[in-house]
Amino acid sequence: MQIFPAIDLRDGRAVRLLRGDYDQMTVYSAQPCGVARRFIRAGARHLHVVDLDGAKDGQPSMANWVEIEALVQQGHAFIEVGGGIRTEERIRQYLDLGVNRCILGTAAVEDFSFTERMAQRYREKLAVGVDARDGKVATHGWLKTSDMDSFDFCRRLRDAGVQTVIYTDISKDGALSGTNLDAYRRLAELEGLDIVASGGISDLLEIRALNELGTAGAILGKAVYDGKLDLGMCLDAAGDRRDESDDEPPLF
């Protein structure tokens, strides 16, 4: 199982929100590249990066773009990026920048035919983030909630050719109260779709449980930032630690 330490960007800083609430934000670092280097030195091979300003406003933030570019140039990790990606032009811009995978969110709900075309065109370079509040799909940086059932939407995405879904239970995100394992057990029954778990993972036993379910990946956020989870131990539990023969990231 792949482990994705999360770097959520707002105004070019690494932050975390509580349950997606922009008014409940903790700033962890003004240097996201430094955060990434710490993750990579701990053994991480993957990073999950979100432009929170882009997710909220629908327009990618220039300050966050600069940081994403720096993260890519730093190297040493597979980087997936989401937040405000609602056009093919933006997908191409990120991929041309060197991002490994782009994540659609609001666009997947509001323009499903676009999502289907992008899934067929970009395949493994595209994922869809399905953010659920009380089982319904939320959009626009989690500020709006649709009447669409999140599990039905995941099934529809799979049938349209989407290979990877990042599923977040918003009520769990940033709360350090544990993740929604019942949801991931249900999603594990969707054959042909890789599920990345996100939201509230705060115990090593949850990492092991998700791995046993066959979950493709897990995104770790506040629990790592606050020291409740040791990233190295999570990587070992998931079998996703960097090979010792890999080039070491710079320490500066």
N, C-alpha and C positions, 0 to 999 in steps of 0.2 A: 504494500500500500504506500502511495506517495504522501509525504507530509509537506504541507505548504504553510510555512510561517507567513502571517499576513502583514502587509505594510499598507495601511490605509492613509491616503494623502489628503490633506486639506491645507490650502495655502502653502503648499510645498513642505509641510511638516508631517511627521509620522504621528498619527493620532488613533484613538479608539473611541467609538460611540457606544452608549448603553442602549441596547435594543433599537439601534438605528436612529436614536434621538439626537439631532444636531445640536440641541441645547444642553445635552449631557455628554460633553466631549472632554477627553483627557489627552493632553499633548504629551507625547513620550520623547520626541526628539525633533530638533530642527534640522537634523542631518540624516535623512532616510538612508543614504548610502552607508553610513556608519552602522545603522541598525542591520542592514542587509549583510554587512561584513561579519557582524557578530553571529548572525544566524548561520552563515556559510562556514565560519570557523568552528561552529558547533557540529557541523556535519551536514547541514541542509543542502539539498540538491535542487529544490524548487522554491519559488516565491510567488505568493498571491498578492497582487498589487491592485488597489482600487483608488480611482480618482473620485473622491466623495463629492467634490464640487461639480464634476461632470455628471455624476449620477443624479444630483439634486436639480441642476440647472439645464441639463441636456446639452451643454456645451463644454467640451473638455477645457480644463483650466491650464493656462500657459505655465503657471508656476509648477503645477503637478507634472506637466509634460516635460519640463526641464529635468525634474527629478527622475522621471521614468527613463528618459534618455540616458541619464547618468548611471542608473541602475543597470541598464542594458550594456553600456560601455564597460562597466566594471566587470562583467562576465561572471563565470563560475556557477551559474544557476539557470535553470529553465524558468522563464518568467511568463506568467499569465497576467493579463491586465483587463480590468473591467471598469465601468463607470462612464456613462455618457456616450457609449459607442452605439450609434443609431444610423450610420450610413456605411456603405461599402468603402467610400473614400477614407473614412476614419480607420476601418479595418486594415486597408492597404497601407495607410500611413504608419500604423503601429507595427505591422509585419515588416515593412521596409526599414523601420527603425531597428528591428532585431528582436522584437517581442515574439515569443514562441507560440502564444495562444491568446486570442481575443475572446472576451466574454460579452455576450449580448444579454441585456436585462429587459428594460422597458420596451425596447424595439421588438423583442420576441413576442410580447403580448399585443402590442398595438399594430404590428404589421407581420402577421404570421407568414404570409407568402414571401416576404423579404427574408425572413429567418430561414425558411425552407431553401430558398435559392442560395443563401450564404452557406448553409450547412453542406449542400451538395458541391459548392464551389471550393470551399476551404477545408472541409472535412475535419481532420484532427487538429487543425489550427483554430478551430472555433468551438466554443462551449456556450451554454446558456445558463445563466443564473436564475434559479427559481427560488424566489424569496417568499416564504409563507407566513401569513399572520392568521391564526385560527383556521389553518387549512386552506386559506384562500391566497391567491397570488397577489403580492404587493409590487408596486412599480414606483418610478420617479424617486429613487433613493429611499424607498420604503415609506414615502409620505402619503401614497394613495393605495387603497386596497380594492381589487376587482372582485367580481363575484365568481371567478374561475377557480374550480377545485385544483389544488396544486398537484395532486397525484394524477388526475386525468390529464393535466397539462404536460406532465413529464412523459406520459404514455404517447401523447400526441406528438411531442417533440421527437421521441424515438422513431415513431412511424414516419416522420418527415425527413429522417436522415441525420438528426443530431446524434453525435457519438458520446458527448459528455455533458452532464448536468451537474451544476453546483447547487445543492439544495440547502437552504438556510431556514431554520425555524427562528423567526425574528424574536420571539419571546425569550429565546435562550441566549441570543447574541450578547456578549459582553457582560452577562450576568453571573458568570462563574457558578452556575447552578446545575451544570450537567447538560448533556446534549439530548436530543430527542431520538433515542435508540429505536423506539417503536416505529417512527417514521422511516428510519433506514432499513429496518427489517422488512417493511412493506415495499420499499423501493428496490430492495434486493431481488424481489420477485420479477422485476421488469427485465427480462432477458434482452441482451443486445444494447444496453445502455450503461455506460460507466457513470457511477455516482460519486461525487465528491461531497463529503459531509462538512457542514459549516454551522457554527453557532453553539456556543456554550461548552465546548469540549474542555474539561477541566480535571480529568482524572486519567491516569495511565490505563486503568481497567477499561475505560471507554475506547481508547486507542486499540487495545487488544480485541475488544468486542467488535468494533467496526472492521478490523482486519479479518476476523473470523467470518464475518458476514460477506466478505468478498468486496467490500467497499473499495473503490479505486483510489480514493484519496481522502485526506482530512486536512482542513484548514484550522490552524491554531492562531489565536489572537491574544486576548487579554490574559489568559492563564499563563502564557509564556512571558508576556511583558511584566506581569506582576510577580513572577517567580513561583507561581503555584505548580506549574509544570516545568520539568527540566527537558529542554528541547532534545538534548542528546539521548536521553532515555526514551523519549517518544520515537525518535528516529530508529533506535535499536528495536523497539517493540514492533515497529511497522516494517522493519527490514529495509530501511531507505537511507541509511547513512552513506555519505560520500566515501568513495574508495580512497584508501590511504595513498594510492599512487596518483590521484588527481592533483593538479597544480593547486597550491595553496593560494587563497586570496591575499592581496596585500594587507598589511597590518595598519597602514596609515589611514 
